[in-house]
Amino acid sequence: MFGNICSGFMGLHGIGGFIVMAIFIAIVVIALVVLFKGRGSDKMTNDSAMTELRLRFAKGEITQEEYERTRTSL
């Protein structure tokens, strides 16, 4: 009864099935890269901010109180 209707997408064999699977895998990989790339940039920004804070404290540009307050907020 539904043989001809369902054979469109679910009935892909050979190269058609391969293309659909390749597109699906590419979408999953791109989504994972975007997801994990966003997380790493926050950490990198935080590390560079801490480095800058340590340098300013070492140069005497900020007091120990300012250093501690800013460090806890980062």
N, C-alpha and C positions, 0 to 999 in steps of 0.2 A: 504494500500500500504506500509506504513512504520511501520506497527504494529510490525512485528518481529524484525526489525532493531533497533527501539527505545526502545524496552522493556528491553534491557540489563541494562543500568545504571538507566534510569528514571523509570523503572518498578520494582525496588527493593521494596519488601514488607516484613514485618515481621522482622526477625533477620538481614537480609541483609541491610535493610534500617536503622535499628538501629545502625549497625556497621559503616555504612558510615556517619551517623549523629554524632556518638561519635567521630570518627576520625576528622571530620570537627571542632567540638567544641574544641577538644584537640589542634588542630593547632591554632585556634583563641586564646585560653587561653595562650598557650606558647608564641605566638607572643606578646600578651599584657604584659606578665610578663617580657619578654626580653626588650620591649620598655620602660616600666616604671622603671625597675631595673637600666637601664643605666642612667636615669635622676637623680635618687636618689644618685648615687655614686658621681656625680659631685658636688652636694650640700654638701655631707659629706666631700669631699676633701676640698672644699672651707671653710667649718666651721672649720676643723682641722687646715688649714693654717692660718685662722684668729686668732684662739686660740694661735697658736705658735707665731704669730706676736705680739699679746698682751703681751704674757709672755716675749718675748725678750725686748719689750719696757719697761715693768715693771722692769726688771732686769737691765736696763740701757745699754744693749748691742747695741742698736741702738738709734739714735737721733730722735727727734720728726719729723724732716723733712723726714728722711728715713721711719719712721712709716707712715706718711701721704701719701707719694709717693707710698709705697707698698700697703697700704690699698685701695687706689683708683684703683690700677691695679688689685687687687683681685676682 
